Amino acid sequence: MQYQSTILTHPSLARDQANTFFRTQRTREYREQLGPVTPRGASSSSTLRTIAWNALGNRIAAVSSPIHGTHIIRIWNPERADSRYSTELKGHTGMIDCVAWDPTFSDRLVSCSAADGMVRLWDARLNRTLQIFRCGTVGIEPAFVRFTPDGRWLVVSGQRGRKLLVLDAVTLQVAGAGAFTDSRPQDGDITRAAVTFSGDVLAIGYSTGVVKLHSFDPSTGEIGKDPLVSLNAHRTSITCLEFDPCGRYMALGSNDSLVSIWDVQELVCVRTFAKYSQAIKCISMSFDGAYMAISVEGVEPIEIVHVESGEYVYSVPRSTAFHVPALEWHPTKYWLAYAGDPGGLKIVGTPDDRR
């Protein structure tokens, strides 16, 4: 399999400089004042569930737990921490599970909700819905959605079950003959899926810890019926599946508290990260593939690791009272956005507000 590399717009950070660099970066808080003032005088905030940077890195989408039944996506300007400079997208009638930006068009994003069964395509510039797909028509409760690297297709997986859906990213029409269904129930439910940066291979993670690689046709959105290879990658459910932007590695997180790094050419595990005692909640690869951030279900700190050496280079200090449900690196810089601490969204590395 051939893989294309990301064009780097910022120089990579050397491993021996990483601890000093991240330790001296400022962490900014993007507080969303939604609730009433508490007796101690602090406004209550919603819990952020998922976050995502757009392709240019000049917007970040954050999804909160609903306040008074309102389900919104808030779009932040990372250089403006005041919520007055943010915008809202409204339309879902149930809890929003996932949001993702088009990698080829910085104003377009997609969201999904298992609760209302909808996939929604949005224009963030106009603050409106472009298309809606109701996944109940194909028997999927959409809990995870991702664009293919070329921005042409959406890959949607359910809250449970063995079905996977590929949608045209403009029309939201189902690709090919319909939803892909795995024919081997012993491998469990599909939990995560992602297309490689080459665009011709789809990786699917399962609740048993199995990962399968299928052929993927970028011109039609068709998934090959039989897997190219099946990997017994982890002992329990795959919770995270990411490809290194430079095309070298596949990173997997699991409920077994491990993160594994796989060489995509040899399809062998070259490294594991086993510091945690809780299930892996989220992983994110930096723009150059040199560093990975890891968060877990519990209250342990976010770890930044150097992928090649396996070294833990920095622990992000934060409150120990809240777990971190989401984190993501900026697409071209060493800015790390995360959610879970009191106050909502935080970004390590952003500059001061412009005056």
C-alpha positions as CSV (number, residue, x, y, z in Angstrom):
1,M,0.0,0.0,0.0
2,Q,1.3,3.4,-0.9
3,Y,0.8,6.4,1.4
4,Q,1.1,10.1,0.7
5,S,2.8,12.4,3.2
6,T,1.4,15.6,4.7
7,I,3.1,18.8,3.7
8,L,4.4,20.3,6.9
9,T,3.9,24.0,7.4
10,H,5.8,24.3,10.7
11,P,9.1,22.7,11.7
12,S,9.0,19.5,13.7
13,L,10.0,19.7,17.4
14,A,13.0,17.7,18.4
15,R,12.4,15.1,21.1
16,D,15.0,16.6,23.5
17,Q,13.2,20.0,23.3
18,A,9.7,18.7,23.8
19,N,9.4,18.8,27.6
20,T,10.7,22.4,27.8
21,F,8.5,23.5,24.9
22,F,5.3,22.1,26.2
23,R,6.0,23.1,29.8
24,T,6.4,26.8,28.8
25,Q,3.2,26.9,26.6
26,R,0.3,28.9,27.9
27,T,-3.0,27.1,28.4
28,R,-6.1,29.2,27.6
29,E,-9.7,28.6,28.7
30,Y,-12.7,29.1,26.4
31,R,-15.5,29.4,28.9
32,E,-19.1,29.1,27.8
33,Q,-21.3,30.8,30.3
34,L,-24.5,28.8,30.1
35,G,-25.7,28.1,33.6
36,P,-26.8,30.1,36.6
37,V,-24.3,31.7,39.0
38,T,-23.4,29.2,41.8
39,P,-23.3,30.2,45.5
40,R,-19.6,30.6,45.2
41,G,-20.0,33.0,42.4
42,A,-18.8,30.9,39.5
43,S,-21.0,30.3,36.5
44,S,-21.7,26.6,35.8
45,S,-20.7,25.3,32.4
46,S,-21.7,22.4,30.4
47,T,-19.5,19.3,29.9
48,L,-17.8,19.2,26.5
49,R,-18.2,15.8,24.8
50,T,-16.3,16.2,21.6
51,I,-14.1,18.8,19.8
52,A,-12.6,19.1,16.3
53,W,-10.3,21.6,14.5
54,N,-11.0,22.6,10.9
55,A,-8.5,22.2,8.2
56,L,-7.0,25.7,8.5
57,G,-6.9,25.6,12.3
58,N,-8.7,28.9,12.5
59,R,-11.9,27.4,14.0
60,I,-12.6,24.7,16.5
61,A,-16.0,23.0,17.0
62,A,-17.0,22.0,20.5
63,V,-20.1,20.0,21.4
64,S,-21.5,20.3,24.9
65,S,-23.9,18.2,26.9
66,P,-27.4,19.8,26.4
67,I,-28.4,22.7,28.6
68,H,-32.2,22.9,29.1
69,G,-32.7,20.5,26.2
70,T,-30.7,22.6,23.7
71,H,-28.3,20.6,21.6
72,I,-25.7,22.9,20.0
73,I,-22.3,22.9,18.2
74,R,-20.3,26.0,19.2
75,I,-17.6,27.2,16.8
76,W,-14.8,29.0,18.5
77,N,-12.1,31.3,17.1
78,P,-9.0,30.0,18.9
79,E,-7.5,33.5,19.1
80,R,-10.6,34.8,20.8
81,A,-11.4,33.2,24.1
82,D,-14.6,35.3,24.7
83,S,-17.8,33.4,23.7
84,R,-19.0,36.6,22.1
85,Y,-16.8,35.7,19.2
86,S,-18.2,32.2,18.9
87,T,-21.1,31.0,16.8
88,E,-23.7,28.3,17.3
89,L,-25.2,25.6,15.1
90,K,-28.6,24.3,16.1
91,G,-30.7,21.5,14.6
92,H,-30.1,18.2,16.4
93,T,-32.9,17.1,18.7
94,G,-30.8,14.6,20.6
95,M,-27.4,14.3,22.2
96,I,-24.6,15.0,19.6
97,D,-22.0,12.3,19.6
98,C,-19.4,13.4,17.1
99,V,-18.4,16.3,14.9
100,A,-15.8,16.4,12.1
101,W,-14.6,19.0,9.6
102,D,-14.1,18.5,5.9
103,P,-10.3,18.3,5.3
104,T,-10.6,20.0,2.0
105,F,-13.1,22.8,2.8
106,S,-12.6,24.8,6.0
107,D,-16.2,26.0,6.4
108,R,-18.0,22.6,6.1
109,L,-18.5,20.2,8.9
110,V,-20.6,17.1,9.8
111,S,-22.2,16.0,13.0
112,C,-24.1,12.9,14.1
113,S,-26.4,11.9,16.9
114,A,-27.4,8.4,17.9
115,A,-30.3,9.8,19.9
116,D,-32.0,11.5,16.9
117,G,-30.6,9.2,14.3
118,M,-29.3,12.0,12.1
119,V,-26.2,12.9,10.2
120,R,-26.1,16.7,9.5
121,L,-23.9,18.5,7.1
122,W,-23.3,22.2,8.0
123,D,-22.0,25.4,6.4
124,A,-20.2,27.1,9.4
125,R,-19.8,30.3,7.5
126,L,-23.6,30.7,7.0
127,N,-24.5,28.8,10.2
128,R,-27.0,26.6,8.5
129,T,-27.7,22.9,7.7
130,L,-26.8,21.9,4.1
131,Q,-28.1,18.3,4.2
132,I,-29.6,15.8,6.6
133,F,-29.5,12.0,6.4
134,R,-31.7,9.9,8.7
135,C,-29.8,6.8,9.5
136,G,-32.8,4.8,10.8
137,T,-33.6,4.1,7.1
138,V,-30.5,1.8,7.1
139,G,-30.6,0.5,10.7
140,I,-27.7,2.5,12.1
141,E,-27.6,4.7,15.3
142,P,-24.9,7.1,14.2
143,A,-22.3,7.6,17.0
144,F,-19.1,8.3,15.0
145,V,-18.5,10.1,11.7
146,R,-15.4,10.9,9.8
147,F,-14.5,12.4,6.4
148,T,-12.2,10.5,4.1
149,P,-8.9,12.4,3.5
150,D,-10.0,13.6,0.1
151,G,-13.3,15.1,1.6
152,R,-15.4,13.1,-0.9
153,W,-17.0,10.6,1.5
154,L,-18.3,10.3,5.1
155,V,-17.7,7.1,7.0
156,V,-20.4,6.5,9.7
157,S,-20.4,3.9,12.4
158,G,-23.2,3.1,14.8
159,Q,-23.6,3.0,18.6
160,R,-23.8,-0.8,18.3
161,G,-24.0,-3.4,15.6
162,R,-21.9,-4.6,12.6
163,K,-23.0,-2.0,10.0
164,L,-20.9,0.7,8.5
165,L,-22.2,3.5,6.2
166,V,-20.5,5.5,3.5
167,L,-22.2,8.7,2.4
168,D,-21.4,11.1,-0.3
169,A,-20.1,14.2,1.5
170,V,-22.0,16.7,-0.6
171,T,-25.4,15.0,-1.1
172,L,-25.4,12.6,1.8
173,Q,-26.5,9.8,-0.6
174,V,-25.5,6.3,0.4
175,A,-22.6,5.0,-1.6
176,G,-22.8,1.8,-3.6
177,A,-25.5,-0.8,-2.8
178,G,-26.1,0.3,0.8
179,A,-24.6,-0.1,4.2
180,F,-21.6,-2.4,4.6
181,T,-22.4,-5.3,7.0
182,D,-19.7,-7.5,8.5
183,S,-20.7,-11.1,8.2
184,R,-18.7,-12.4,11.2
185,P,-20.7,-11.8,14.4
186,Q,-17.9,-13.4,16.5
187,D,-15.8,-10.2,16.0
188,G,-18.3,-8.1,17.8
189,D,-19.7,-4.7,17.1
190,I,-18.0,-2.1,14.9
191,T,-16.6,0.7,17.1
192,R,-14.4,2.9,14.9
193,A,-13.4,3.3,11.3
194,A,-11.0,5.4,9.3
195,V,-9.6,5.6,5.7
196,T,-5.9,5.8,5.2
197,F,-4.3,8.9,3.9
198,S,-3.7,7.1,0.6
199,G,-7.5,6.8,0.3
200,D,-7.6,3.2,-0.8
201,V,-7.8,1.2,2.5
202,L,-10.4,1.4,5.3
203,A,-9.5,0.2,8.8
204,I,-12.4,-1.0,11.0
205,G,-12.1,-1.5,14.8
206,Y,-14.3,-3.9,16.7
207,S,-15.5,-4.5,20.3
208,T,-13.4,-7.6,20.6
209,G,-10.2,-5.8,19.9
210,V,-9.9,-7.0,16.3
211,V,-9.0,-4.5,13.5
212,K,-9.7,-5.3,9.9
213,L,-8.3,-3.6,6.8
214,H,-10.6,-3.6,3.7
215,S,-10.0,-2.2,0.3
216,F,-11.8,1.1,-0.3
217,D,-12.6,2.6,-3.7
218,P,-12.3,6.4,-3.5
219,S,-14.1,6.9,-6.7
220,T,-17.3,5.0,-5.7
221,G,-17.1,4.7,-1.9
222,E,-17.3,0.9,-2.1
223,I,-15.9,-1.2,0.7
224,G,-14.3,-4.5,-0.2
225,K,-16.5,-7.4,1.1
226,D,-13.6,-9.5,2.5
227,P,-10.8,-8.0,4.6
228,L,-7.3,-7.7,3.2
229,V,-6.0,-8.6,6.7
230,S,-7.4,-9.1,10.2
231,L,-5.4,-8.2,13.2
232,N,-5.9,-9.4,16.8
233,A,-4.7,-6.0,18.0
234,H,-6.1,-5.7,21.5
235,R,-7.8,-7.9,24.1
236,T,-10.9,-5.6,24.4
237,S,-12.8,-3.0,22.5
238,I,-11.1,-0.6,20.1
239,T,-12.0,2.9,21.3
240,C,-9.7,5.0,19.1
241,L,-8.3,4.5,15.6
242,E,-6.0,7.1,14.0
243,F,-3.6,7.2,11.1
244,D,-0.3,9.1,11.3
245,P,-0.6,12.1,9.0
246,C,2.7,11.2,7.3
247,G,1.5,7.7,6.5
248,R,3.8,5.6,8.6
249,Y,1.6,4.4,11.5
250,M,-1.8,3.3,12.6
251,A,-2.5,4.1,16.3
252,L,-5.1,2.2,18.3
253,G,-6.5,2.8,21.8
254,S,-8.5,0.2,23.7
255,N,-10.5,-0.5,26.8
256,D,-7.6,-2.7,27.9
257,S,-5.7,0.6,28.9
258,L,-3.2,0.2,26.1
259,V,-2.3,2.3,23.0
260,S,-0.5,0.4,20.2
261,I,1.4,1.7,17.2
262,W,1.3,-0.3,14.0
263,D,3.6,0.0,11.0
264,V,1.2,0.3,8.1
265,Q,3.6,-1.3,5.6
266,E,4.5,-4.3,7.6
267,L,1.3,-4.5,9.6
268,V,3.1,-5.3,12.8
269,C,2.9,-3.6,16.2
270,V,6.1,-1.7,16.7
271,R,5.3,0.0,20.1
272,T,2.8,0.1,22.9
273,F,2.1,2.7,25.6
274,A,1.0,1.1,28.8
275,K,1.2,3.8,31.5
276,Y,-2.5,4.1,32.1
277,S,-4.8,2.0,34.4
278,Q,-8.1,3.1,32.8
279,A,-9.7,2.6,29.4
280,I,-8.2,4.8,26.6
281,K,-10.7,7.4,25.7
282,C,-9.0,9.5,23.0
283,I,-5.7,9.7,21.1
284,S,-4.6,12.4,18.6
285,M,-1.5,12.5,16.4
286,S,0.3,15.8,15.8
287,F,0.5,17.3,12.4
288,D,3.9,15.8,11.7
289,G,3.2,12.5,13.3
290,A,6.0,13.0,15.8
291,Y,3.9,13.3,18.9
292,M,0.7,11.7,20.2
293,A,-1.6,12.9,23.0
294,I,-3.5,10.3,25.1
295,S,-6.4,10.6,27.5
296,V,-8.3,8.0,29.5
297,E,-11.7,7.5,31.1
298,G,-10.5,8.4,34.6
299,V,-8.7,11.3,36.2
300,E,-5.2,10.6,35.1
301,P,-3.3,13.4,33.3
302,I,-3.1,13.8,29.5
303,E,0.2,12.4,28.3
304,I,2.2,13.6,25.3
305,V,4.4,10.9,23.9
306,H,7.2,10.8,21.3
307,V,6.0,8.2,18.8
308,E,9.4,7.0,17.4
309,S,11.2,6.6,20.8
310,G,8.1,5.7,22.9
311,E,9.2,8.4,25.4
312,Y,6.7,10.2,27.6
313,V,7.8,13.8,27.1
314,Y,5.1,15.8,29.0
315,S,2.1,15.4,31.2
316,V,-0.5,18.2,30.8
317,P,-1.4,19.5,34.3
318,R,-5.1,19.8,35.0
319,S,-7.8,19.3,37.6
320,T,-8.0,15.8,39.0
321,A,-11.7,16.0,39.6
322,F,-12.8,15.6,35.9
323,H,-11.9,13.1,33.2
324,V,-11.0,14.2,29.7
325,P,-13.5,13.0,27.1
326,A,-11.9,14.6,24.1
327,L,-8.6,16.1,22.7
328,E,-7.2,17.0,19.3
329,W,-4.0,18.5,17.9
330,H,-4.1,21.6,15.7
331,P,-3.7,20.6,12.0
332,T,-0.4,22.5,11.5
333,K,0.9,23.6,14.9
334,Y,1.7,22.1,18.3
335,W,-1.5,23.4,19.9
336,L,-3.5,20.8,21.8
337,A,-7.2,21.4,22.5
338,Y,-8.8,19.3,25.2
339,A,-12.1,19.2,27.1
340,G,-13.0,17.9,30.6
341,D,-11.6,20.3,33.1
342,P,-14.0,22.7,34.8
343,G,-14.6,25.7,32.6
344,G,-14.9,23.8,29.3
345,L,-12.6,24.0,26.3
346,K,-8.8,24.5,26.9
347,I,-6.1,24.9,24.3
348,V,-2.4,24.5,25.1
349,G,-0.2,26.9,23.0
350,T,-2.6,29.6,21.7
351,P,-1.5,33.3,21.6
352,D,-3.1,36.1,23.5
353,D,-6.3,37.7,22.1
354,R,-5.8,40.3,19.4
355,R,-6.7,43.8,20.5
